[in-house]
Amino acid sequence: MGALFAFAAVLLAIGLGAALIHGRLAALRLRYLAALKRLETTLRRRYDFVMTLTETAWRHLAQDQQIGEALTELALAREAASLATQGAAQGDALTLRELARAEERLDILLARLRALVQPAPGQAPPANLGGLFLELDDAAHHVALARLAYNEAARDYNAYRDSFPALLLAGAFGYGEAPPLDFGGALFRAPSVPDCPTCRRR
């Protein structure tokens, strides 16, 4: 009888331990998914500014062939990044890689447009584009912070998932690895905009 009680106690301890591990994994996964959702929100704010910039520049500068082509490419890249963001909320590794590629492409095209509309020394950017670029820089800063927060939450989850004894049960419970999100080393380090009265942040 004593052996039976001991066996039951061992089973109970194992069950409680598994439940605790499951709860901790669930909490950490919810944390990194919440961070990913906040990143999605900041990205969408950035895309809104990109659309405003594109529409404003198109009204005033599309007659320039180079700028017109750059604006067309930028609009397409913005749409591609927005679509990639829609599928990234669940933390799928493939979707996050697609989002990273879309963001890098968008950043390259924004830098190209910025160079094309850069005014001559002493002149203000046309149509208050300087102010819009400043808004974009601020939005990019918030995206960078949100991305770092997601990567930190994903790193904490992965560290616990790969530790003993969680690693023995994570796979059975369906807890896969949380992929890191890298937008590339050059992203969000935009060049400065010349200071002028019409360029100041609203």
ROPANU-714731 format. One line per 10 residues: number of its first residue (from 0); for each residue x, y, z of N, C-alpha, C, O. Coordinates in nm, 4 decimals. Layout:
<recs>
NUM) X/Y/Z/X/Y/Z/X/Y/Z/X/Y/Z | ...
</recs>
This chain:
<recs>
0) 0.0830/-0.1207/0.0000/0.0000/0.0000/0.0000/0.0867/0.1262/0.0000/0.0589/0.2240/-0.0694 | 0.1949/0.1197/0.0823/0.2848/0.2347/0.0862/0.3473/0.2625/-0.0486/0.3631/0.3782/-0.0874 | 0.3834/0.1556/-0.1215/0.4416/0.1734/-0.2544/0.3416/0.2368/-0.3498/0.3788/0.3183/-0.4342 | 0.2139/0.1993/-0.3364/0.1096/0.2543/-0.4227/0.0931/0.4033/-0.3983/0.0812/0.4822/-0.4921 | 0.0925/0.4412/-0.2687/0.0812/0.5835/-0.2359/0.2028/0.6614/-0.2859/0.1896/0.7743/-0.3331 | 0.3190/0.6019/-0.2755/0.4402/0.6678/-0.3233/0.4350/0.6887/-0.4745/0.4731/0.7936/-0.5264 | 0.3861/0.5844/-0.5437/0.3746/0.5947/-0.6894/0.2750/0.7039/-0.7274/0.2989/0.7821/-0.8194 | 0.1623/0.7078/-0.6547/0.0611/0.8107/-0.6820/0.1168/0.9501/-0.6545/0.0882/1.0450/-0.7274 | 0.1968/0.9611/-0.5481/0.2562/1.0908/-0.5158/0.3537/1.1364/-0.6243/0.3597/1.2544/-0.6589 | 0.4292/1.0412/-0.6768/0.5224/1.0749/-0.7846/0.4461/1.1217/-0.9080/0.4837/1.2204/-0.9713
10) 0.3387/1.0502/-0.9417/0.2577/1.0896/-1.0572/0.1977/1.2284/-1.0367/0.1944/1.3104/-1.1285 | 0.1505/1.2531/-0.9149/0.0930/1.3843/-0.8844/0.1971/1.4944/-0.8980/0.1689/1.6012/-0.9524 | 0.3172/1.4682/-0.8485/0.4244/1.5677/-0.8579/0.4613/1.5952/-1.0036/0.4844/1.7097/-1.0427 | 0.4663/1.4884/-1.0829/0.4971/1.5054/-1.2253/0.3879/1.5871/-1.2935/0.4163/1.6765/-1.3733 | 0.2622/1.5552/-1.2609/0.1510/1.6284/-1.3209/0.1518/1.7752/-1.2838/0.1293/1.8617/-1.3684 | 0.1778/1.8033/-1.1564/0.1837/1.9427/-1.1124/0.3007/2.0169/-1.1772/0.2883/2.1330/-1.2162 | 0.4144/1.9477/-1.1877/0.5296/2.0096/-1.2524/0.5026/2.0414/-1.3983/0.5395/2.1476/-1.4483 | 0.4363/1.9456/-1.4670/0.4026/1.9682/-1.6081/0.3055/2.0842/-1.6229/0.3165/2.1644/-1.7157 | 0.2093/2.0926/-1.5298/0.1126/2.2022/-1.5349/0.1807/2.3369/-1.5138/0.1478/2.4351/-1.5804 | 0.2753/2.3409/-1.4211/0.3482/2.4650/-1.3963/0.4307/2.5057/-1.5180/0.4345/2.6232/-1.5546
20) 0.4959/2.4091/-1.5799/0.5758/2.4382/-1.6995/0.4849/2.4878/-1.8120/0.5171/2.5846/-1.8808 | 0.3718/2.4209/-1.8296/0.2761/2.4620/-1.9329/0.2283/2.6051/-1.9081/0.2190/2.6853/-2.0011 | 0.1981/2.6362/-1.7824/0.1513/2.7713/-1.7502/0.2570/2.8770/-1.7756/0.2267/2.9852/-1.8259 | 0.3808/2.8457/-1.7409/0.4886/2.9415/-1.7629/0.5135/2.9631/-1.9119/0.5326/3.0766/-1.9555 | 0.5133/2.8565/-1.9895/0.5302/2.8682/-2.1344/0.4170/2.9496/-2.1957/0.4397/3.0333/-2.2831 | 0.2956/2.9247/-2.1495/0.1801/2.9977/-2.2026/0.1917/3.1466/-2.1726/0.1634/3.2300/-2.2587 | 0.2334/3.1802/-2.0500/0.2464/3.3202/-2.0119/0.3542/3.3902/-2.0940/0.3352/3.5035/-2.1384 | 0.4671/3.3228/-2.1141/0.5755/3.3827/-2.1923/0.5376/3.3966/-2.3393/0.5751/3.4938/-2.4049 | 0.4629/3.2986/-2.3908/0.4185/3.3106/-2.5299/0.3197/3.4259/-2.5461/0.3276/3.5007/-2.6435 | 0.2278/3.4407/-2.4525/0.1345/3.5531/-2.4582/0.2085/3.6862/-2.4529/0.1679/3.7833/-2.5168
30) 0.3177/3.6901/-2.3761/0.3952/3.8136/-2.3659/0.4588/3.8504/-2.4987/0.4525/3.9662/-2.5400 | 0.5205/3.7530/-2.5668/0.5858/3.7903/-2.6930/0.4842/3.8145/-2.8041/0.5099/3.8937/-2.8948 | 0.3695/3.7477/-2.7984/0.2655/3.7760/-2.8978/0.2045/3.9141/-2.8753/0.1698/3.9826/-2.9715 | 0.1911/3.9556/-2.7491/0.1427/4.0904/-2.7202/0.2421/4.1948/-2.7694/0.2030/4.2986/-2.8229 | 0.3711/4.1664/-2.7510/0.4736/4.2582/-2.8016/0.4690/4.2651/-2.9539/0.4902/4.3715/-3.0120 | 0.4416/4.1534/-3.0180/0.4306/4.1512/-3.1635/0.3093/4.2318/-3.2093/0.3145/4.2993/-3.3121 | 0.2005/4.2248/-3.1334/0.0816/4.3026/-3.1666/0.1095/4.4519/-3.1551/0.0645/4.5305/-3.2384 | 0.1843/4.4914/-3.0511/0.2205/4.6327/-3.0382/0.3105/4.6771/-3.1533/0.2993/4.7900/-3.2010 | 0.3992/4.5889/-3.1976/0.4832/4.6196/-3.3133/0.3975/4.6388/-3.4373/0.4217/4.7297/-3.5167 | 0.2980/4.5538/-3.4540/0.2079/4.5678/-3.5684/0.1393/4.7045/-3.5679/0.1249/4.7681/-3.6723
40) 0.0972/4.7489/-3.4495/0.0305/4.8789/-3.4385/0.1238/4.9925/-3.4788/0.0825/5.0839/-3.5502 | 0.2488/4.9879/-3.4340/0.3431/5.0942/-3.4688/0.3792/5.0894/-3.6172/0.4010/5.1934/-3.6792 | 0.3854/4.9697/-3.6737/0.4116/4.9592/-3.8176/0.2978/5.0211/-3.8984/0.3221/5.0895/-3.9977 | 0.1762/4.9976/-3.8567/0.0627/5.0526/-3.9304/0.0612/5.2053/-3.9219/0.0219/5.2731/-4.0168 | 0.1041/5.2582/-3.8082/0.1164/5.4046/-3.7973/0.2209/5.4544/-3.8967/0.2019/5.5572/-3.9616 | 0.3293/5.3821/-3.9078/0.4325/5.4201/-4.0034/0.3782/5.4153/-4.1459/0.4044/5.5054/-4.2256 | 0.3030/5.3108/-4.1781/0.2483/5.2985/-4.3134/0.1525/5.4128/-4.3451/0.1443/5.4570/-4.4597 | 0.0795/5.4613/-4.2435/-0.0098/5.5757/-4.2656/0.0711/5.6984/-4.3049/0.0316/5.7730/-4.3945 | 0.1838/5.7197/-4.2384/0.2689/5.8336/-4.2739/0.3301/5.8155/-4.4128/0.3435/5.9122/-4.4877 | 0.3672/5.6923/-4.4473/0.4206/5.6676/-4.5815/0.3157/5.7006/-4.6869/0.3482/5.7601/-4.7896
50) 0.1905/5.6630/-4.6629/0.0844/5.6925/-4.7580/0.0626/5.8429/-4.7713/0.0445/5.8939/-4.8819 | 0.0643/5.9146/-4.6572/0.0490/6.0602/-4.6624/0.1636/6.1237/-4.7391/0.1421/6.2131/-4.8210 | 0.2849/6.0781/-4.7130/0.4016/6.1289/-4.7842/0.3901/6.1033/-4.9334/0.4170/6.1921/-5.0144 | 0.3503/5.9828/-4.9698/0.3388/5.9466/-5.1108/0.2345/6.0326/-5.1803/0.2590/6.0838/-5.2895 | 0.1188/6.0489/-5.1182/0.0112/6.1280/-5.1793/0.0508/6.2744/-5.1927/0.0224/6.3377/-5.2944 | 0.1170/6.3287/-5.0893/0.1595/6.4690/-5.0946/0.2648/6.4902/-5.2029/0.2548/6.5840/-5.2820 | 0.3640/6.4046/-5.2064/0.4692/6.4182/-5.3074/0.4134/6.3964/-5.4473/0.4568/6.4610/-5.5427 | 0.3175/6.3056/-5.4595/0.2601/6.2794/-5.5923/0.1878/6.4023/-5.6468/0.1955/6.4314/-5.7661 | 0.1173/6.4744/-5.5591/0.0439/6.5941/-5.6039/0.1375/6.7038/-5.6512/0.1034/6.7795/-5.7420 | 0.2546/6.7131/-5.5909/0.3414/6.8275/-5.6180/0.4635/6.7949/-5.7037/0.5185/6.8848/-5.7674
60) 0.5077/6.6681/-5.7073/0.6363/6.6377/-5.7688/0.6314/6.5260/-5.8727/0.7348/6.4905/-5.9292 | 0.5144/6.4705/-5.8989/0.5082/6.3542/-5.9871/0.5465/6.3864/-6.1309/0.5719/6.2958/-6.2103 | 0.5508/6.5176/-6.1655/0.5894/6.5525/-6.3014/0.7362/6.5192/-6.3293/0.7763/6.5039/-6.4447 | 0.8156/6.5081/-6.2227/0.9532/6.4637/-6.2377/0.9524/6.3122/-6.2554/0.9001/6.2398/-6.1705 | 1.0105/6.2639/-6.3661/1.0017/6.1213/-6.3987/1.0644/6.0333/-6.2911/1.0063/5.9322/-6.2518 | 1.1817/6.0711/-6.2439/1.2497/5.9906/-6.1415/1.1680/5.9841/-6.0131/1.1531/5.8782/-5.9521 | 1.1155/6.0997/-5.9736/1.0352/6.1030/-5.8510/0.9059/6.0258/-5.8701/0.8619/5.9547/-5.7798 | 0.8443/6.0393/-5.9881/0.7220/5.9648/-6.0161/0.7436/5.8146/-6.0077/0.6619/5.7427/-5.9503 | 0.8535/5.7675/-6.0648/0.8851/5.6239/-6.0574/0.9115/5.5807/-5.9130/0.8679/5.4739/-5.8699 | 0.9836/5.6655/-5.8392/1.0131/5.6329/-5.6998/0.8851/5.6262/-5.6171/0.8716/5.5400/-5.5302
70) 0.7909/5.7169/-5.6439/0.6648/5.7176/-5.5701/0.5811/5.5943/-5.6021/0.5161/5.5381/-5.5140 | 0.5828/5.5526/-5.7287/0.5088/5.4320/-5.7670/0.5651/5.3094/-5.6959/0.4903/5.2284/-5.6411 | 0.6967/5.2967/-5.6972/0.7601/5.1840/-5.6282/0.7340/5.1893/-5.4780/0.7124/5.0862/-5.4143 | 0.7360/5.3104/-5.4219/0.7144/5.3253/-5.2783/0.5725/5.2845/-5.2403/0.5515/5.2193/-5.1380 | 0.4751/5.3229/-5.3228/0.3367/5.2859/-5.2945/0.3190/5.1338/-5.2982/0.2488/5.0770/-5.2145 | 0.3822/5.0691/-5.3944/0.3736/4.9228/-5.4039/0.4424/4.8557/-5.2854/0.3920/4.7574/-5.2311 | 0.5579/4.9093/-5.2456/0.6307/4.8525/-5.1327/0.5533/4.8720/-5.0029/0.5531/4.7841/-4.9167 | 0.4890/4.9841/-4.9891/0.4076/5.0095/-4.8695/0.2925/4.9108/-4.8609/0.2614/4.8610/-4.7527 | 0.2287/4.8819/-4.9743/0.1190/4.7853/-4.9763/0.1693/4.6450/-4.9428/0.1039/4.5714/-4.8688 | 0.2853/4.6080/-4.9971/0.3428/4.4759/-4.9690/0.3771/4.4620/-4.8206/0.3528/4.3572/-4.7608
80) 0.4333/4.5668/-4.7615/0.4671/4.5619/-4.6194/0.3417/4.5532/-4.5340/0.3389/4.4814/-4.4340 | 0.2374/4.6264/-4.5734/0.1116/4.6216/-4.4988/0.0501/4.4826/-4.5025/-0.0007/4.4341/-4.4015 | 0.0546/4.4188/-4.6183/0.0021/4.2823/-4.6299/0.0842/4.1842/-4.5469/0.0287/4.0941/-4.4841 | 0.2167/4.2016/-4.5467/0.3022/4.1131/-4.4680/0.2738/4.1289/-4.3196/0.2807/4.0318/-4.2443 | 0.2418/4.2507/-4.2769/0.2121/4.2752/-4.1358/0.0869/4.2015/-4.0917/0.0790/4.1545/-3.9782 | -0.0116/4.1911/-4.1812/-0.1378/4.1256/-4.1467/-0.1166/3.9808/-4.1033/-0.1858/3.9318/-4.0141 | -0.0219/3.9131/-4.1656/0.0000/3.7730/-4.1337/0.1038/3.7475/-4.0272/0.1318/3.6322/-3.9945 | 0.1626/3.8552/-3.9714/0.2737/3.8375/-3.8779/0.2302/3.8299/-3.7327/0.3126/3.8017/-3.6457 | 0.1031/3.8543/-3.7044/0.0586/3.8677/-3.5657/0.0714/3.7384/-3.4854/0.0761/3.7432/-3.3625 | 0.0771/3.6223/-3.5527/0.0866/3.4947/-3.4811/0.2307/3.4484/-3.4605/0.2542/3.3427/-3.4020
90) 0.3265/3.5267/-3.5082/0.4659/3.4940/-3.4824/0.5215/3.3834/-3.5703/0.6203/3.3202/-3.5332 | 0.4610/3.3582/-3.6860/0.5127/3.2557/-3.7765/0.6470/3.3005/-3.8333/0.6609/3.4141/-3.8785 | 0.7454/3.2113/-3.8309/0.8815/3.2479/-3.8713/0.8869/3.2923/-4.0173/0.9505/3.3930/-4.0485 | 0.8210/3.2186/-4.1075/0.8244/3.2521/-4.2493/0.7605/3.3883/-4.2738/0.8134/3.4689/-4.3504 | 0.6473/3.4143/-4.2094/0.5784/3.5421/-4.2267/0.6617/3.6573/-4.1732/0.6643/3.7650/-4.2328 | 0.7298/3.6358/-4.0612/0.8144/3.7413/-4.0061/0.9336/3.7706/-4.0966/0.9774/3.8852/-4.1065 | 0.9863/3.6676/-4.1626/1.0946/3.6918/-4.2591/1.0431/3.7729/-4.3776/1.1127/3.8613/-4.4274 | 0.9219/3.7430/-4.4225/0.8622/3.8209/-4.5318/0.8424/3.9661/-4.4895/0.8667/4.0581/-4.5676 | 0.7981/3.9860/-4.3654/0.7814/4.1219/-4.3143/0.9152/4.1948/-4.3102/0.9230/4.3116/-4.3483 | 1.0191/4.1281/-4.2650/1.1506/4.1906/-4.2584/1.1987/4.2329/-4.3965/1.2521/4.3425/-4.4136
100) 1.1793/4.1444/-4.4959/1.2202/4.1795/-4.6334/1.1394/4.2970/-4.6856/1.1939/4.3861/-4.7507 | 1.0089/4.2977/-4.6573/0.9236/4.4076/-4.7040/0.9641/4.5390/-4.6390/0.9635/4.6433/-4.7044 | 0.9993/4.5351/-4.5109/1.0407/4.6570/-4.4415/1.1746/4.7087/-4.4933/1.1929/4.8296/-4.5073 | 1.2670/4.6193/-4.5216/1.3947/4.6624/-4.5762/1.3760/4.7279/-4.7130/1.4383/4.8298/-4.7427 | 1.2901/4.6689/-4.7957/1.2608/4.7266/-4.9269/1.1970/4.8644/-4.9120/1.2329/4.9580/-4.9833 | 1.1035/4.8761/-4.8203/1.0368/5.0045/-4.7974/1.1368/5.1092/-4.7518/1.1309/5.2239/-4.7961 | 1.2277/5.0714/-4.6647/1.3265/5.1658/-4.6135/1.4213/5.2132/-4.7227/1.4578/5.3307/-4.7265 | 1.4612/5.1231/-4.8109/1.5493/5.1591/-4.9227/1.4807/5.2620/-5.0128/1.5424/5.3598/-5.0550 | 1.3526/5.2386/-5.0416/1.2793/5.3291/-5.1298/1.2531/5.4638/-5.0634/1.2528/5.5668/-5.1308 | 1.2312/5.4644/-4.9321/1.2151/5.5914/-4.8621/1.3450/5.6727/-4.8662/1.3416/5.7944/-4.8847
110) 1.4575/5.6065/-4.8492/1.5865/5.6760/-4.8571/1.6094/5.7317/-4.9976/1.6631/5.8412/-5.0140 | 1.5684/5.6553/-5.0980/1.5835/5.7017/-5.2368/1.4975/5.8244/-5.2617/1.5433/5.9211/-5.3226 | 1.3721/5.8215/-5.2146/1.2842/5.9367/-5.2337/1.3383/6.0574/-5.1585/1.3352/6.1692/-5.2099 | 1.3870/6.0360/-5.0393/1.4422/6.1465/-4.9606/1.5572/6.2136/-5.0349/1.5689/6.3362/-5.0355 | 1.6421/6.1317/-5.0977/1.7545/6.1869/-5.1730/1.7065/6.2645/-5.2954/1.7639/6.3678/-5.3299 | 1.6018/6.2153/-5.3610/1.5517/6.2802/-5.4823/1.4870/6.4153/-5.4532/1.4972/6.5073/-5.5344 | 1.4210/6.4283/-5.3391/1.3501/6.5532/-5.3088/1.4332/6.6461/-5.2210/1.3859/6.7529/-5.1821 | 1.5572/6.6067/-5.1891/1.6432/6.6895/-5.1044/1.6609/6.8263/-5.1713/1.7041/6.8328/-5.2864 | 1.6289/6.9342/-5.1022/1.6393/7.0670/-5.1632/1.7832/7.1154/-5.1718/1.8732/7.0620/-5.1069 | 1.8018/7.2157/-5.2521/1.9332/7.2791/-5.2586/1.9620/7.3483/-5.1258/1.8690/7.3818/-5.0524
120) 2.0898/7.3701/-5.0938/2.1242/7.4368/-4.9668/2.0508/7.5693/-4.9510/2.0495/7.6524/-5.0417 | 1.9897/7.5876/-4.8338/1.9182/7.7115/-4.8061/1.7739/7.7112/-4.8499/1.7015/7.8063/-4.8207 | 1.7289/7.6078/-4.9191/1.5905/7.6003/-4.9648/1.5125/7.5000/-4.8810/1.5676/7.4025/-4.8298 | 1.3815/7.5268/-4.8684/1.2952/7.4362/-4.7921/1.2467/7.3242/-4.8826/1.2273/7.3459/-5.0022 | 1.2264/7.2038/-4.8276/1.1682/7.0957/-4.9073/1.0291/7.1348/-4.9560/0.9547/7.1990/-4.8818 | 0.9920/7.0984/-5.0774/0.8608/7.1363/-5.1300/0.7487/7.0664/-5.0555/0.7646/6.9551/-5.0053 | 0.6339/7.1347/-5.0495/0.5100/7.0770/-4.9972/0.5257/7.0234/-4.8555/0.4601/6.9262/-4.8180 | 0.6129/7.0869/-4.7761/0.6360/7.0441/-4.6375/0.6766/6.8970/-4.6269/0.6437/6.8304/-4.5287 | 0.7471/6.8467/-4.7266/0.7925/6.7081/-4.7192/0.8918/6.6884/-4.6053/0.9027/6.5788/-4.5504 | 0.9644/6.7944/-4.5698/1.0570/6.7831/-4.4574/0.9845/6.7467/-4.3297/1.0307/6.6620/-4.2532
130) 0.8693/6.8114/-4.3061/0.7901/6.7793/-4.1883/0.7383/6.6376/-4.1906/0.7340/6.5710/-4.0872 | 0.6988/6.5908/-4.3081/0.6494/6.4530/-4.3205/0.7614/6.3522/-4.2970/0.7397/6.2475/-4.2359 | 0.8811/6.3840/-4.3457/0.9942/6.2940/-4.3199/1.0278/6.2893/-4.1707/1.0661/6.1845/-4.1189 | 1.0135/6.4018/-4.1025/1.0360/6.4017/-3.9582/0.9333/6.3146/-3.8869/0.9672/6.2414/-3.7939 | 0.8080/6.3225/-3.9306/0.7045/6.2360/-3.8742/0.7382/6.0889/-3.8986/0.7193/6.0043/-3.8112 | 0.7878/6.0603/-4.0177/0.8274/5.9232/-4.0490/0.9449/5.8777/-3.9624/0.9480/5.7634/-3.9171 | 1.0401/5.9656/-3.9398/1.1534/5.9309/-3.8544/1.1068/5.8984/-3.7129/1.1565/5.8052/-3.6498 | 1.0100/5.9770/-3.6636/0.9574/5.9517/-3.5299/0.8839/5.8177/-3.5254/0.8989/5.7413/-3.4301 | 0.8037/5.7894/-3.6298/0.7335/5.6610/-3.6359/0.8324/5.5452/-3.6443/0.8118/5.4412/-3.5818 | 0.9400/5.5629/-3.7213/1.0414/5.4577/-3.7334/1.1102/5.4335/-3.5996/1.1449/5.3200/-3.5670
140) 1.1297/5.5394/-3.5226/1.1898/5.5235/-3.3899/1.1011/5.4363/-3.3007/1.1509/5.3489/-3.2298 | 0.9707/5.4601/-3.3044/0.8782/5.3800/-3.2246/0.8737/5.2349/-3.2738/0.8600/5.1425/-3.1937 | 0.8852/5.2154/-3.4046/0.8899/5.0791/-3.4577/1.0148/5.0079/-3.4069/1.0090/4.8915/-3.3673 | 1.1271/5.0781/-3.4081/1.2518/5.0172/-3.3619/1.2410/4.9756/-3.2156/1.2873/4.8678/-3.1785 | 1.1803/5.0602/-3.1319/1.1629/5.0263/-2.9911/1.0697/4.9067/-2.9746/1.0951/4.8182/-2.8928 | 0.9612/4.9046/-3.0528/0.8664/4.7928/-3.0441/0.9308/4.6625/-3.0911/0.9038/4.5563/-3.0352 | 1.0155/4.6702/-3.1930/1.0849/4.5507/-3.2414/1.1804/4.4974/-3.1355/1.1895/4.3764/-3.1151 | 1.2519/4.5877/-3.0677/1.3425/4.5456/-2.9611/1.2653/4.4801/-2.8465/1.3109/4.3814/-2.7889 | 1.1478/4.5358/-2.8136/1.0659/4.4778/-2.7072/1.0194/4.3384/-2.7453/1.0191/4.2477/-2.6620 | 0.9796/4.3209/-2.8723/0.9393/4.1873/-2.9166/1.0558/4.0895/-2.9090/1.0405/3.9784/-2.8581
150) 1.1717/4.1300/-2.9591/1.2873/4.0396/-2.9580/1.3279/4.0016/-2.8155/1.3698/3.8884/-2.7908 | 1.3156/4.0958/-2.7219/1.3474/4.0649/-2.5824/1.2484/3.9629/-2.5262/1.2882/3.8680/-2.4586 | 1.1176/3.9828/-2.5546/1.0172/3.8885/-2.5060/1.0353/3.7511/-2.5703/1.0191/3.6487/-2.5039 | 1.0687/3.7487/-2.6994/1.0911/3.6213/-2.7685/1.2152/3.5515/-2.7126/1.2170/3.4292/-2.6992 | 1.3175/3.6283/-2.6805/1.4397/3.5697/-2.6249/1.4132/3.5074/-2.4870/1.4639/3.3995/-2.4565 | 1.3337/3.5759/-2.4044/1.3002/3.5209/-2.2728/1.2203/3.3912/-2.2866/1.2440/3.2945/-2.2141 | 1.1261/3.3904/-2.3800/1.0460/3.2696/-2.4031/1.1343/3.1543/-2.4503/1.1239/3.0426/-2.3996 | 1.2202/3.1817/-2.5466/1.3074/3.0760/-2.6007/1.4033/3.0232/-2.4946/1.4316/2.9035/-2.4895 | 1.4536/3.1140/-2.4094/1.5469/3.0710/-2.3050/1.4782/2.9749/-2.2082/1.5362/2.8737/-2.1691 | 1.3550/3.0068/-2.1700/1.2841/2.9166/-2.0797/1.2458/2.7878/-2.1513/1.2579/2.6794/-2.0942
160) 1.2004/2.7983/-2.2740/1.1606/2.6801/-2.3513/1.2767/2.5820/-2.3666/1.2559/2.4607/-2.3658 | 1.3984/2.6340/-2.3805/1.5152/2.5484/-2.4028/1.5843/2.5064/-2.2733/1.6856/2.4365/-2.2768 | 1.5305/2.5484/-2.1598/1.5914/2.5116/-2.0323/1.5306/2.3804/-1.9811/1.4226/2.3390/-2.0231 | 1.6029/2.3178/-1.8904/1.5527/2.1938/-1.8288/1.4681/2.2308/-1.7064/1.5101/2.3156/-1.6277 | 1.3513/2.1704/-1.6882/1.2946/2.0564/-1.7623/1.1952/2.0945/-1.8722/1.1331/2.0073/-1.9330 | 1.1798/2.2279/-1.8981/1.0794/2.2700/-1.9951/1.1048/2.2104/-2.1333/1.0105/2.1808/-2.2067 | 1.2322/2.1930/-2.1688/1.2634/2.1405/-2.3017/1.2108/1.9985/-2.3215/1.1936/1.9547/-2.4353 | 1.1853/1.9266/-2.2132/1.1330/1.7904/-2.2240/0.9849/1.7884/-2.2622/0.9346/1.6890/-2.3145 | 0.9157/1.9001/-2.2350/0.7709/1.9025/-2.2539/0.7236/2.0050/-2.3564/0.6102/1.9966/-2.4037 | 0.8090/2.1025/-2.3916/0.7653/2.2115/-2.4799/0.7126/2.1598/-2.6123/0.6078/2.2040/-2.6593
170) 0.7853/2.0656/-2.6732/0.7412/2.0112/-2.8010/0.6092/1.9387/-2.7905/0.5227/1.9537/-2.8768 | 0.5927/1.8601/-2.6853/0.4684/1.7855/-2.6668/0.3501/1.8792/-2.6437/0.2374/1.8487/-2.6826 | 0.3764/1.9928/-2.5804/0.2705/2.0904/-2.5554/0.2454/2.1824/-2.6748/0.1526/2.2632/-2.6717 | 0.3261/2.1713/-2.7790/0.3070/2.2536/-2.8983/0.3696/2.3909/-2.8911/0.3265/2.4819/-2.9621 | 0.4703/2.4084/-2.8070/0.5366/2.5379/-2.7941/0.6627/2.5392/-2.8801/0.7681/2.4901/-2.8395 | 0.6495/2.5967/-3.0001/0.7642/2.6067/-3.0892/0.8501/2.7269/-3.0557/0.8184/2.8047/-2.9657 | 0.9581/2.7407/-3.1285/1.0512/2.8516/-3.1054/0.9901/2.9831/-3.1523/0.9206/2.9871/-3.2538 | 1.0157/3.0891/-3.0792/0.9738/3.2235/-3.1199/1.0841/3.2842/-3.2061/1.1950/3.3043/-3.1566 | 1.0575/3.3140/-3.3330/1.1643/3.3639/-3.4203/1.1986/3.5088/-3.3904/1.1091/3.5882/-3.3616 | 1.3264/3.5451/-3.3965/1.3645/3.6856/-3.3825/1.3248/3.7636/-3.5072/1.3010/3.7058/-3.6133
180) 1.3183/3.8934/-3.4930/1.2785/3.9793/-3.6041/1.3874/4.0824/-3.6278/1.4146/4.1668/-3.5423 | 1.4498/4.0745/-3.7454/1.5593/4.1644/-3.7804/1.5222/4.2381/-3.9071/1.4991/4.1761/-4.0109 | 1.5164/4.3718/-3.8993/1.4827/4.4527/-4.0159/1.6056/4.4994/-4.0915/1.5938/4.5802/-4.1837 | 1.7225/4.4511/-4.0553/1.8434/4.4919/-4.1254/1.9147/4.6030/-4.0513/1.8526/4.6840/-3.9825 | 2.0475/4.6054/-4.0665/2.1271/4.6985/-3.9892/2.1051/4.8441/-4.0226/2.1249/4.9301/-3.9367 | 2.0640/4.8753/-4.1471/2.0524/5.0150/-4.1866/1.9155/5.0730/-4.1580/1.8979/5.1946/-4.1656 | 1.8183/4.9901/-4.1254/1.6819/5.0394/-4.1118/1.6683/5.1321/-3.9920/1.7251/5.1085/-3.8854 | 1.5909/5.2387/-4.0131/1.5576/5.3361/-3.9107/1.6739/5.4264/-3.8747/1.6680/5.4962/-3.7735 | 1.7794/5.4269/-3.9549/1.8835/5.5269/-3.9349/1.8787/5.6210/-4.0539/1.9677/5.6212/-4.1389 | 1.7726/5.7011/-4.0582/1.7488/5.7876/-4.1734/1.8390/5.9108/-4.1683/1.8734/5.9581/-4.0600
190) 1.8776/5.9632/-4.2861/1.9581/6.0861/-4.2870/1.8770/6.2041/-4.2360/1.7540/6.2015/-4.2364 | 1.9475/6.3073/-4.1922/1.8796/6.4229/-4.1360/1.8174/6.5075/-4.2463/1.8587/6.5017/-4.3621 | 1.7168/6.5865/-4.2078/1.6503/6.6785/-4.2998/1.6960/6.8190/-4.2657/1.7014/6.8531/-4.1476 | 1.7296/6.9031/-4.3647/1.7738/7.0390/-4.3346/1.6724/7.1125/-4.2483/1.5517/7.0987/-4.2685 | 1.7207/7.1903/-4.1524/1.6330/7.2648/-4.0629/1.5806/7.3887/-4.1344/1.6571/7.4648/-4.1937 | 1.4504/7.4076/-4.1277/1.3900/7.5256/-4.1878/1.2530/7.5443/-4.1235/1.2005/7.4488/-4.0661 | 1.1923/7.6635/-4.1307/1.0652/7.6878/-4.0628/0.9543/7.5907/-4.1050/0.8719/7.5510/-4.0226 | 0.9521/7.5529/-4.2324/0.8435/7.4668/-4.2795/0.8693/7.3208/-4.2508/0.7826/7.2364/-4.2736 | 0.9917/7.2891/-4.1993/1.0257/7.1483/-4.1756/1.0015/7.1061/-4.0321/1.0114/6.9875/-4.0004 | 0.9698/7.2006/-3.9445/0.9638/7.1646/-3.8035/0.8438/7.0758/-3.7764/0.7395/7.0857/-3.8411
200) 0.8627/6.9873/-3.6768/0.7573/6.8950/-3.6372/0.6355/6.9732/-3.5905/0.6463/7.0713/-3.5170 | 0.5186/6.9267/-3.6356/0.3955/6.9934/-3.5954/0.3635/6.9573/-3.4509/0.2630/7.0031/-3.3966
</recs>
